[in-house]
Amino acid sequence: MSEKYKIRDSQHLYFVSFATVNWIDVFTRRLYNDIFVDSLRYCQEHKGLEIYAWCLMTNHAHLIVSTEAEHLSGILRDLKRHTAKAVLRAIEDKQQESRRSWVLWMFEGAGQRNAHNTKYQFWQHDSHPIELHSIELQQQRLHYLHQNPVVAGFVDAPEDFLYSSARNYAGRPGLVEVLLIG
């Protein structure tokens, strides 16, 4: 892994992104999205994850996070692991999932190409953490993160996207409590 993409101090703010293997659009159903949100909340409550911003798109997530309690990389690993297992279990159990066979086949194929997996691979392994060492960089990444659903054409205004902290920044209730950046 490049030295550029390492978490050196978990107490600093980091912008992280992680995507599903092959950029598969999984987060198109409320059930799967809610699993991700529940995982974020769990990591906040039980692992000390401090969330400053987040956005869940159909095939990737962006977070601005830090922690004082634990190694941030370990928390992110656990978040990804739990989310993957729970979403895959939901896909396996959900008979009305129209793409069930194809999605599981894709995740299984990715898992077979990786010796670290037992069956499926859900997330790409990297998360490309970028330390946000200046106010300007924090604001730039915050804007980028919140504009994702607008650029994708899902909403006209960032705060109208349910699975994002843009609601919190607009003074509206969000799905996940966040610490506001400047």
C-alpha positions as CSV (number, residue, x, y, z in Angstrom):
1,M,0.0,0.0,0.0
2,S,1.2,3.5,-0.8
3,E,2.6,5.6,2.1
4,K,0.2,8.2,0.9
5,Y,-2.8,6.2,2.0
6,K,-2.1,5.3,5.6
7,I,-3.7,6.4,8.9
8,R,-1.0,7.8,11.0
9,D,-2.9,9.5,13.8
10,S,-6.5,8.3,14.4
11,Q,-7.3,11.5,16.3
12,H,-6.9,13.5,13.1
13,L,-9.7,13.9,10.6
14,Y,-9.6,11.5,7.6
15,F,-11.6,11.3,4.4
16,V,-12.2,7.7,3.5
17,S,-14.0,6.1,0.6
18,F,-14.7,2.5,0.0
19,A,-16.6,0.8,-2.8
20,T,-18.2,-2.5,-3.5
21,V,-16.2,-4.9,-5.7
22,N,-16.8,-4.2,-9.3
23,W,-18.7,-1.1,-8.2
24,I,-21.9,-3.2,-8.0
25,D,-24.9,-1.1,-7.2
26,V,-26.0,-2.8,-4.0
27,F,-27.3,0.1,-1.9
28,T,-30.4,0.6,-4.0
29,R,-32.8,-0.8,-1.4
30,R,-33.7,0.7,1.9
31,L,-33.0,-2.5,3.8
32,Y,-29.3,-2.6,2.7
33,N,-28.9,1.1,3.3
34,D,-30.3,0.8,6.8
35,I,-27.8,-2.0,7.5
36,F,-25.0,0.4,6.7
37,V,-26.5,3.2,8.8
38,D,-26.9,0.8,11.7
39,S,-23.3,-0.3,11.4
40,L,-22.2,3.4,11.5
41,R,-24.2,3.9,14.7
42,Y,-22.8,0.8,16.3
43,C,-19.3,1.9,15.6
44,Q,-20.1,5.3,17.1
45,E,-21.7,3.9,20.2
46,H,-19.4,0.9,20.9
47,K,-16.1,1.6,19.1
48,G,-15.6,5.3,19.5
49,L,-16.0,6.3,15.9
50,E,-16.4,10.0,15.5
51,I,-18.3,10.9,12.3
52,Y,-18.1,14.4,10.9
53,A,-19.7,13.6,7.6
54,W,-20.9,10.6,5.6
55,C,-22.7,9.8,2.4
56,L,-23.8,6.4,1.1
57,M,-24.2,6.1,-2.6
58,T,-25.4,3.0,-4.5
59,N,-21.9,1.4,-4.7
60,H,-19.7,3.3,-2.4
61,A,-19.5,5.3,0.8
62,H,-17.6,8.4,1.8
63,L,-16.8,9.3,5.4
64,I,-15.0,12.0,7.3
65,V,-14.0,10.4,10.6
66,S,-11.6,10.2,13.5
67,T,-11.4,8.4,16.8
68,E,-9.8,8.8,20.2
69,A,-10.7,5.4,21.4
70,E,-9.1,2.9,19.1
71,H,-7.2,2.6,15.8
72,L,-9.3,4.1,13.1
73,S,-8.2,1.5,10.5
74,G,-9.5,-1.3,12.8
75,I,-12.8,0.4,13.2
76,L,-13.2,0.9,9.5
77,R,-12.2,-2.8,8.9
78,D,-14.9,-3.9,11.4
79,L,-17.5,-1.6,9.8
80,K,-16.8,-3.0,6.4
81,R,-16.7,-6.6,7.6
82,H,-20.0,-6.3,9.6
83,T,-21.8,-4.4,6.8
84,A,-20.7,-7.0,4.2
85,K,-21.8,-10.0,6.2
86,A,-25.2,-8.4,7.1
87,V,-26.0,-7.2,3.6
88,L,-24.9,-10.5,2.0
89,R,-27.1,-12.4,4.5
90,A,-30.0,-10.1,3.6
91,I,-29.5,-10.7,-0.1
92,E,-29.3,-14.4,0.4
93,D,-32.6,-14.3,2.5
94,K,-34.5,-11.9,0.3
95,Q,-36.2,-14.0,-2.4
96,Q,-37.8,-10.9,-4.0
97,E,-34.3,-9.5,-4.8
98,S,-34.5,-9.4,-8.6
99,R,-30.7,-9.5,-9.0
100,R,-30.1,-12.0,-6.2
101,S,-28.4,-14.7,-8.3
102,W,-26.3,-12.3,-10.3
103,V,-25.2,-10.2,-7.3
104,L,-24.2,-13.3,-5.3
105,W,-22.4,-14.7,-8.3
106,M,-20.4,-11.5,-8.7
107,F,-19.4,-11.4,-5.0
108,E,-18.5,-15.1,-5.0
109,G,-16.3,-14.6,-8.1
110,A,-14.5,-11.8,-6.4
111,G,-14.1,-13.9,-3.3
112,Q,-12.6,-16.8,-5.2
113,R,-10.0,-14.5,-6.6
114,N,-8.9,-13.5,-3.0
115,A,-7.3,-16.0,-0.7
116,H,-8.3,-14.0,2.3
117,N,-12.0,-14.7,1.8
118,T,-14.0,-17.8,2.6
119,K,-16.8,-17.3,0.1
120,Y,-17.7,-13.7,-0.9
121,Q,-15.9,-10.5,-1.3
122,F,-18.2,-7.5,-0.9
123,W,-16.0,-4.4,-0.4
124,Q,-12.9,-3.5,-2.3
125,H,-10.0,-3.8,0.2
126,D,-8.7,-0.3,0.1
127,S,-10.3,2.8,1.7
128,H,-7.7,5.4,0.6
129,P,-7.6,7.4,3.9
130,I,-6.6,11.0,3.3
131,E,-5.7,13.1,6.3
132,L,-7.5,16.4,6.3
133,H,-4.8,18.6,7.7
134,S,-6.2,22.0,6.8
135,I,-9.6,23.7,7.1
136,E,-9.5,24.3,3.3
137,L,-9.1,20.5,2.7
138,Q,-11.8,19.7,5.2
139,Q,-14.2,22.1,3.5
140,Q,-13.3,20.8,0.0
141,R,-13.9,17.1,1.0
142,L,-17.1,18.0,2.9
143,H,-18.5,19.8,-0.1
144,Y,-17.4,16.9,-2.5
145,L,-19.0,14.3,-0.2
146,H,-22.3,16.1,0.1
147,Q,-22.5,17.0,-3.6
148,N,-22.2,13.3,-4.6
149,P,-26.0,12.6,-4.7
150,V,-26.5,15.9,-6.6
151,V,-23.9,15.2,-9.2
152,A,-25.4,11.7,-9.6
153,G,-28.8,13.2,-10.2
154,F,-30.5,11.7,-7.2
155,V,-31.6,15.0,-5.6
156,D,-31.4,18.7,-6.4
157,A,-30.1,19.7,-3.0
158,P,-27.6,17.8,-0.9
159,E,-29.8,18.0,2.3
160,D,-32.6,16.2,0.4
161,F,-30.6,13.0,0.2
162,L,-31.6,10.7,3.1
163,Y,-28.3,8.7,3.4
164,S,-26.0,11.7,4.0
165,S,-24.9,14.0,6.7
166,A,-25.9,17.0,4.5
167,R,-29.2,16.9,6.4
168,N,-27.4,17.5,9.7
169,Y,-25.4,20.4,8.2
170,A,-28.6,22.0,7.0
171,G,-30.1,21.9,10.5
172,R,-32.4,19.0,9.7
173,P,-32.5,15.7,11.6
174,G,-30.2,13.1,10.0
175,L,-30.0,9.4,10.3
176,V,-26.6,9.5,12.1
177,E,-25.5,12.0,14.6
178,V,-22.4,13.9,13.4
179,L,-19.9,16.3,14.7
180,L,-20.0,19.4,12.5
181,I,-16.9,20.7,10.8
182,G,-16.3,24.4,11.3
